[in-house]
Amino acid sequence: MNLHKEKANFVKCPLIKESPASIECKVKEIKELGSHHMFVAEVLAINADEKYIDEKGAFDISKCDLIAYSNGHYYKLGKKLGRFGFSVQKKKNKTKKKK
């Protein structure tokens, strides 16, 4: 992977120039939860490349060619599975009206 550092606006940590979006945060609290830690943070800035913003001004994640890392391997992501509330939305009534 040929990635490059980019200076952040509010934090000392560099951003990854090729990332579609970056969130700059200030850690407020670290909670120890046994096998891992949870970080509670304040969002200072959200940086998104304009080419990933749709005509309504929303971030379009489908344009990002996302990858995921798990157990030493990288995986390509991309198939939309549904949307928030999909499993509980009311079914449309398809009965025909009587004349």
Phi and psi in radians as a Rosetta constraint file:
Dihedral C 1 N 2 CA 2 C 2 CIRCULARHARMONIC -1.787 0.35
Dihedral N 2 CA 2 C 2 N 3 CIRCULARHARMONIC 1.467 0.35
Dihedral C 2 N 3 CA 3 C 3 CIRCULARHARMONIC -1.845 0.35
Dihedral N 3 CA 3 C 3 N 4 CIRCULARHARMONIC 2.657 0.35
Dihedral C 3 N 4 CA 4 C 4 CIRCULARHARMONIC -2.236 0.35
Dihedral N 4 CA 4 C 4 N 5 CIRCULARHARMONIC 2.538 0.35
Dihedral C 4 N 5 CA 5 C 5 CIRCULARHARMONIC -1.344 0.35
Dihedral N 5 CA 5 C 5 N 6 CIRCULARHARMONIC 2.594 0.35
Dihedral C 5 N 6 CA 6 C 6 CIRCULARHARMONIC -2.428 0.35
Dihedral N 6 CA 6 C 6 N 7 CIRCULARHARMONIC 2.443 0.35
Dihedral C 6 N 7 CA 7 C 7 CIRCULARHARMONIC -1.218 0.35
Dihedral N 7 CA 7 C 7 N 8 CIRCULARHARMONIC 2.305 0.35
Dihedral C 7 N 8 CA 8 C 8 CIRCULARHARMONIC -1.426 0.35
Dihedral N 8 CA 8 C 8 N 9 CIRCULARHARMONIC 2.831 0.35
Dihedral C 8 N 9 CA 9 C 9 CIRCULARHARMONIC -1.488 0.35
Dihedral N 9 CA 9 C 9 N 10 CIRCULARHARMONIC -0.587 0.35
Dihedral C 9 N 10 CA 10 C 10 CIRCULARHARMONIC -2.157 0.35
Dihedral N 10 CA 10 C 10 N 11 CIRCULARHARMONIC -0.282 0.35
Dihedral C 10 N 11 CA 11 C 11 CIRCULARHARMONIC -2.120 0.35
Dihedral N 11 CA 11 C 11 N 12 CIRCULARHARMONIC 2.803 0.35
Dihedral C 11 N 12 CA 12 C 12 CIRCULARHARMONIC -1.386 0.35
Dihedral N 12 CA 12 C 12 N 13 CIRCULARHARMONIC -0.399 0.35
Dihedral C 12 N 13 CA 13 C 13 CIRCULARHARMONIC -1.195 0.35
Dihedral N 13 CA 13 C 13 N 14 CIRCULARHARMONIC 2.359 0.35
Dihedral C 13 N 14 CA 14 C 14 CIRCULARHARMONIC -1.276 0.35
Dihedral N 14 CA 14 C 14 N 15 CIRCULARHARMONIC 2.713 0.35
Dihedral C 14 N 15 CA 15 C 15 CIRCULARHARMONIC -1.621 0.35
Dihedral N 15 CA 15 C 15 N 16 CIRCULARHARMONIC 2.846 0.35
Dihedral C 15 N 16 CA 16 C 16 CIRCULARHARMONIC -1.699 0.35
Dihedral N 16 CA 16 C 16 N 17 CIRCULARHARMONIC 2.004 0.35
Dihedral C 16 N 17 CA 17 C 17 CIRCULARHARMONIC -0.948 0.35
Dihedral N 17 CA 17 C 17 N 18 CIRCULARHARMONIC -0.667 0.35
Dihedral C 17 N 18 CA 18 C 18 CIRCULARHARMONIC -1.402 0.35
Dihedral N 18 CA 18 C 18 N 19 CIRCULARHARMONIC -0.092 0.35
Dihedral C 18 N 19 CA 19 C 19 CIRCULARHARMONIC -1.252 0.35
Dihedral N 19 CA 19 C 19 N 20 CIRCULARHARMONIC 2.345 0.35
Dihedral C 19 N 20 CA 20 C 20 CIRCULARHARMONIC -1.104 0.35
Dihedral N 20 CA 20 C 20 N 21 CIRCULARHARMONIC -0.528 0.35
Dihedral C 20 N 21 CA 21 C 21 CIRCULARHARMONIC -2.633 0.35
Dihedral N 21 CA 21 C 21 N 22 CIRCULARHARMONIC 2.578 0.35
Dihedral C 21 N 22 CA 22 C 22 CIRCULARHARMONIC -2.386 0.35
Dihedral N 22 CA 22 C 22 N 23 CIRCULARHARMONIC 2.499 0.35
Dihedral C 22 N 23 CA 23 C 23 CIRCULARHARMONIC -2.065 0.35
Dihedral N 23 CA 23 C 23 N 24 CIRCULARHARMONIC 2.090 0.35
Dihedral C 23 N 24 CA 24 C 24 CIRCULARHARMONIC -1.601 0.35
Dihedral N 24 CA 24 C 24 N 25 CIRCULARHARMONIC 2.204 0.35
Dihedral C 24 N 25 CA 25 C 25 CIRCULARHARMONIC -2.306 0.35
Dihedral N 25 CA 25 C 25 N 26 CIRCULARHARMONIC 2.683 0.35
Dihedral C 25 N 26 CA 26 C 26 CIRCULARHARMONIC -1.976 0.35
Dihedral N 26 CA 26 C 26 N 27 CIRCULARHARMONIC 2.098 0.35
Dihedral C 26 N 27 CA 27 C 27 CIRCULARHARMONIC -1.198 0.35
Dihedral N 27 CA 27 C 27 N 28 CIRCULARHARMONIC 2.210 0.35
Dihedral C 27 N 28 CA 28 C 28 CIRCULARHARMONIC -1.770 0.35
Dihedral N 28 CA 28 C 28 N 29 CIRCULARHARMONIC -0.557 0.35
Dihedral C 28 N 29 CA 29 C 29 CIRCULARHARMONIC -2.767 0.35
Dihedral N 29 CA 29 C 29 N 30 CIRCULARHARMONIC 2.533 0.35
Dihedral C 29 N 30 CA 30 C 30 CIRCULARHARMONIC -2.110 0.35
Dihedral N 30 CA 30 C 30 N 31 CIRCULARHARMONIC 2.095 0.35
Dihedral C 30 N 31 CA 31 C 31 CIRCULARHARMONIC -1.843 0.35
Dihedral N 31 CA 31 C 31 N 32 CIRCULARHARMONIC 2.176 0.35
Dihedral C 31 N 32 CA 32 C 32 CIRCULARHARMONIC -1.435 0.35
Dihedral N 32 CA 32 C 32 N 33 CIRCULARHARMONIC 2.177 0.35
Dihedral C 32 N 33 CA 33 C 33 CIRCULARHARMONIC -2.148 0.35
Dihedral N 33 CA 33 C 33 N 34 CIRCULARHARMONIC 0.846 0.35
Dihedral C 33 N 34 CA 34 C 34 CIRCULARHARMONIC 1.383 0.35
Dihedral N 34 CA 34 C 34 N 35 CIRCULARHARMONIC -1.741 0.35
Dihedral C 34 N 35 CA 35 C 35 CIRCULARHARMONIC -1.426 0.35
Dihedral N 35 CA 35 C 35 N 36 CIRCULARHARMONIC -0.127 0.35
Dihedral C 35 N 36 CA 36 C 36 CIRCULARHARMONIC -2.665 0.35
Dihedral N 36 CA 36 C 36 N 37 CIRCULARHARMONIC 3.084 0.35
Dihedral C 36 N 37 CA 37 C 37 CIRCULARHARMONIC -2.094 0.35
Dihedral N 37 CA 37 C 37 N 38 CIRCULARHARMONIC 2.552 0.35
Dihedral C 37 N 38 CA 38 C 38 CIRCULARHARMONIC -1.929 0.35
Dihedral N 38 CA 38 C 38 N 39 CIRCULARHARMONIC 2.269 0.35
Dihedral C 38 N 39 CA 39 C 39 CIRCULARHARMONIC -1.766 0.35
Dihedral N 39 CA 39 C 39 N 40 CIRCULARHARMONIC 2.200 0.35
Dihedral C 39 N 40 CA 40 C 40 CIRCULARHARMONIC -1.791 0.35
Dihedral N 40 CA 40 C 40 N 41 CIRCULARHARMONIC 2.170 0.35
Dihedral C 40 N 41 CA 41 C 41 CIRCULARHARMONIC -2.395 0.35
Dihedral N 41 CA 41 C 41 N 42 CIRCULARHARMONIC 2.766 0.35
Dihedral C 41 N 42 CA 42 C 42 CIRCULARHARMONIC -1.733 0.35
Dihedral N 42 CA 42 C 42 N 43 CIRCULARHARMONIC 2.232 0.35
Dihedral C 42 N 43 CA 43 C 43 CIRCULARHARMONIC -1.355 0.35
Dihedral N 43 CA 43 C 43 N 44 CIRCULARHARMONIC 2.139 0.35
Dihedral C 43 N 44 CA 44 C 44 CIRCULARHARMONIC -1.692 0.35
Dihedral N 44 CA 44 C 44 N 45 CIRCULARHARMONIC -0.557 0.35
Dihedral C 44 N 45 CA 45 C 45 CIRCULARHARMONIC -2.823 0.35
Dihedral N 45 CA 45 C 45 N 46 CIRCULARHARMONIC 2.578 0.35
Dihedral C 45 N 46 CA 46 C 46 CIRCULARHARMONIC -2.117 0.35
Dihedral N 46 CA 46 C 46 N 47 CIRCULARHARMONIC 2.107 0.35
Dihedral C 46 N 47 CA 47 C 47 CIRCULARHARMONIC -1.941 0.35
Dihedral N 47 CA 47 C 47 N 48 CIRCULARHARMONIC 2.167 0.35
Dihedral C 47 N 48 CA 48 C 48 CIRCULARHARMONIC -2.357 0.35
Dihedral N 48 CA 48 C 48 N 49 CIRCULARHARMONIC 2.378 0.35
Dihedral C 48 N 49 CA 49 C 49 CIRCULARHARMONIC -1.178 0.35
Dihedral N 49 CA 49 C 49 N 50 CIRCULARHARMONIC 2.324 0.35
Dihedral C 49 N 50 CA 50 C 50 CIRCULARHARMONIC -1.001 0.35
Dihedral N 50 CA 50 C 50 N 51 CIRCULARHARMONIC -0.479 0.35
Dihedral C 50 N 51 CA 51 C 51 CIRCULARHARMONIC -1.197 0.35
Dihedral N 51 CA 51 C 51 N 52 CIRCULARHARMONIC -0.194 0.35
Dihedral C 51 N 52 CA 52 C 52 CIRCULARHARMONIC -1.781 0.35
Dihedral N 52 CA 52 C 52 N 53 CIRCULARHARMONIC 0.125 0.35
Dihedral C 52 N 53 CA 53 C 53 CIRCULARHARMONIC -1.730 0.35
Dihedral N 53 CA 53 C 53 N 54 CIRCULARHARMONIC 2.264 0.35
Dihedral C 53 N 54 CA 54 C 54 CIRCULARHARMONIC -1.467 0.35
Dihedral N 54 CA 54 C 54 N 55 CIRCULARHARMONIC -3.112 0.35
Dihedral C 54 N 55 CA 55 C 55 CIRCULARHARMONIC -1.140 0.35
Dihedral N 55 CA 55 C 55 N 56 CIRCULARHARMONIC -0.322 0.35
Dihedral C 55 N 56 CA 56 C 56 CIRCULARHARMONIC -1.631 0.35
Dihedral N 56 CA 56 C 56 N 57 CIRCULARHARMONIC 0.009 0.35
Dihedral C 56 N 57 CA 57 C 57 CIRCULARHARMONIC 1.507 0.35
Dihedral N 57 CA 57 C 57 N 58 CIRCULARHARMONIC 0.175 0.35
Dihedral C 57 N 58 CA 58 C 58 CIRCULARHARMONIC -1.686 0.35
Dihedral N 58 CA 58 C 58 N 59 CIRCULARHARMONIC 2.613 0.35
Dihedral C 58 N 59 CA 59 C 59 CIRCULARHARMONIC -1.224 0.35
Dihedral N 59 CA 59 C 59 N 60 CIRCULARHARMONIC 2.180 0.35
Dihedral C 59 N 60 CA 60 C 60 CIRCULARHARMONIC -1.793 0.35
Dihedral N 60 CA 60 C 60 N 61 CIRCULARHARMONIC 1.634 0.35
Dihedral C 60 N 61 CA 61 C 61 CIRCULARHARMONIC -1.121 0.35
Dihedral N 61 CA 61 C 61 N 62 CIRCULARHARMONIC -0.379 0.35
Dihedral C 61 N 62 CA 62 C 62 CIRCULARHARMONIC -1.189 0.35
Dihedral N 62 CA 62 C 62 N 63 CIRCULARHARMONIC -0.284 0.35
Dihedral C 62 N 63 CA 63 C 63 CIRCULARHARMONIC -1.544 0.35
Dihedral N 63 CA 63 C 63 N 64 CIRCULARHARMONIC -0.015 0.35
Dihedral C 63 N 64 CA 64 C 64 CIRCULARHARMONIC -1.595 0.35
Dihedral N 64 CA 64 C 64 N 65 CIRCULARHARMONIC -0.193 0.35
Dihedral C 64 N 65 CA 65 C 65 CIRCULARHARMONIC 0.877 0.35
Dihedral N 65 CA 65 C 65 N 66 CIRCULARHARMONIC 1.005 0.35
Dihedral C 65 N 66 CA 66 C 66 CIRCULARHARMONIC -1.209 0.35
Dihedral N 66 CA 66 C 66 N 67 CIRCULARHARMONIC 2.663 0.35
Dihedral C 66 N 67 CA 67 C 67 CIRCULARHARMONIC -2.248 0.35
Dihedral N 67 CA 67 C 67 N 68 CIRCULARHARMONIC 2.779 0.35
Dihedral C 67 N 68 CA 68 C 68 CIRCULARHARMONIC -2.289 0.35
Dihedral N 68 CA 68 C 68 N 69 CIRCULARHARMONIC 2.635 0.35
Dihedral C 68 N 69 CA 69 C 69 CIRCULARHARMONIC -2.039 0.35
Dihedral N 69 CA 69 C 69 N 70 CIRCULARHARMONIC 2.295 0.35
Dihedral C 69 N 70 CA 70 C 70 CIRCULARHARMONIC -2.661 0.35
Dihedral N 70 CA 70 C 70 N 71 CIRCULARHARMONIC 2.228 0.35
Dihedral C 70 N 71 CA 71 C 71 CIRCULARHARMONIC 0.863 0.35
Dihedral N 71 CA 71 C 71 N 72 CIRCULARHARMONIC 0.784 0.35
Dihedral C 71 N 72 CA 72 C 72 CIRCULARHARMONIC 1.478 0.35
Dihedral N 72 CA 72 C 72 N 73 CIRCULARHARMONIC 0.121 0.35
Dihedral C 72 N 73 CA 73 C 73 CIRCULARHARMONIC -2.277 0.35
Dihedral N 73 CA 73 C 73 N 74 CIRCULARHARMONIC 2.637 0.35
Dihedral C 73 N 74 CA 74 C 74 CIRCULARHARMONIC -1.834 0.35
Dihedral N 74 CA 74 C 74 N 75 CIRCULARHARMONIC 2.494 0.35
Dihedral C 74 N 75 CA 75 C 75 CIRCULARHARMONIC -2.269 0.35
Dihedral N 75 CA 75 C 75 N 76 CIRCULARHARMONIC 2.456 0.35
Dihedral C 75 N 76 CA 76 C 76 CIRCULARHARMONIC -1.431 0.35
Dihedral N 76 CA 76 C 76 N 77 CIRCULARHARMONIC 2.357 0.35
Dihedral C 76 N 77 CA 77 C 77 CIRCULARHARMONIC -1.933 0.35
Dihedral N 77 CA 77 C 77 N 78 CIRCULARHARMONIC 2.841 0.35
Dihedral C 77 N 78 CA 78 C 78 CIRCULARHARMONIC 2.901 0.35
Dihedral N 78 CA 78 C 78 N 79 CIRCULARHARMONIC -0.322 0.35
Dihedral C 78 N 79 CA 79 C 79 CIRCULARHARMONIC -1.515 0.35
Dihedral N 79 CA 79 C 79 N 80 CIRCULARHARMONIC 2.167 0.35
Dihedral C 79 N 80 CA 80 C 80 CIRCULARHARMONIC -1.294 0.35
Dihedral N 80 CA 80 C 80 N 81 CIRCULARHARMONIC 2.254 0.35
Dihedral C 80 N 81 CA 81 C 81 CIRCULARHARMONIC -1.790 0.35
Dihedral N 81 CA 81 C 81 N 82 CIRCULARHARMONIC -0.416 0.35
Dihedral C 81 N 82 CA 82 C 82 CIRCULARHARMONIC 2.937 0.35
Dihedral N 82 CA 82 C 82 N 83 CIRCULARHARMONIC -2.759 0.35
Dihedral C 82 N 83 CA 83 C 83 CIRCULARHARMONIC -2.495 0.35
Dihedral N 83 CA 83 C 83 N 84 CIRCULARHARMONIC 2.906 0.35
Dihedral C 83 N 84 CA 84 C 84 CIRCULARHARMONIC -1.019 0.35
Dihedral N 84 CA 84 C 84 N 85 CIRCULARHARMONIC 2.276 0.35
Dihedral C 84 N 85 CA 85 C 85 CIRCULARHARMONIC 1.505 0.35
Dihedral N 85 CA 85 C 85 N 86 CIRCULARHARMONIC -0.037 0.35
Dihedral C 85 N 86 CA 86 C 86 CIRCULARHARMONIC -0.975 0.35
Dihedral N 86 CA 86 C 86 N 87 CIRCULARHARMONIC -0.719 0.35
Dihedral C 86 N 87 CA 87 C 87 CIRCULARHARMONIC -1.291 0.35
Dihedral N 87 CA 87 C 87 N 88 CIRCULARHARMONIC -0.274 0.35
Dihedral C 87 N 88 CA 88 C 88 CIRCULARHARMONIC -2.064 0.35
Dihedral N 88 CA 88 C 88 N 89 CIRCULARHARMONIC 0.058 0.35
Dihedral C 88 N 89 CA 89 C 89 CIRCULARHARMONIC -1.177 0.35
Dihedral N 89 CA 89 C 89 N 90 CIRCULARHARMONIC 2.616 0.35
Dihedral C 89 N 90 CA 90 C 90 CIRCULARHARMONIC -1.270 0.35
Dihedral N 90 CA 90 C 90 N 91 CIRCULARHARMONIC 2.459 0.35
Dihedral C 90 N 91 CA 91 C 91 CIRCULARHARMONIC -1.321 0.35
Dihedral N 91 CA 91 C 91 N 92 CIRCULARHARMONIC 2.471 0.35
Dihedral C 91 N 92 CA 92 C 92 CIRCULARHARMONIC -1.249 0.35
Dihedral N 92 CA 92 C 92 N 93 CIRCULARHARMONIC 2.426 0.35
Dihedral C 92 N 93 CA 93 C 93 CIRCULARHARMONIC -1.392 0.35
Dihedral N 93 CA 93 C 93 N 94 CIRCULARHARMONIC 2.045 0.35
Dihedral C 93 N 94 CA 94 C 94 CIRCULARHARMONIC -1.832 0.35
Dihedral N 94 CA 94 C 94 N 95 CIRCULARHARMONIC 0.332 0.35
Dihedral C 94 N 95 CA 95 C 95 CIRCULARHARMONIC -1.325 0.35
Dihedral N 95 CA 95 C 95 N 96 CIRCULARHARMONIC 2.547 0.35
Dihedral C 95 N 96 CA 96 C 96 CIRCULARHARMONIC -1.434 0.35
Dihedral N 96 CA 96 C 96 N 97 CIRCULARHARMONIC 2.507 0.35
Dihedral C 96 N 97 CA 97 C 97 CIRCULARHARMONIC -1.304 0.35
Dihedral N 97 CA 97 C 97 N 98 CIRCULARHARMONIC 2.455 0.35
Dihedral C 97 N 98 CA 98 C 98 CIRCULARHARMONIC -1.393 0.35
Dihedral N 98 CA 98 C 98 N 99 CIRCULARHARMONIC 2.525 0.35
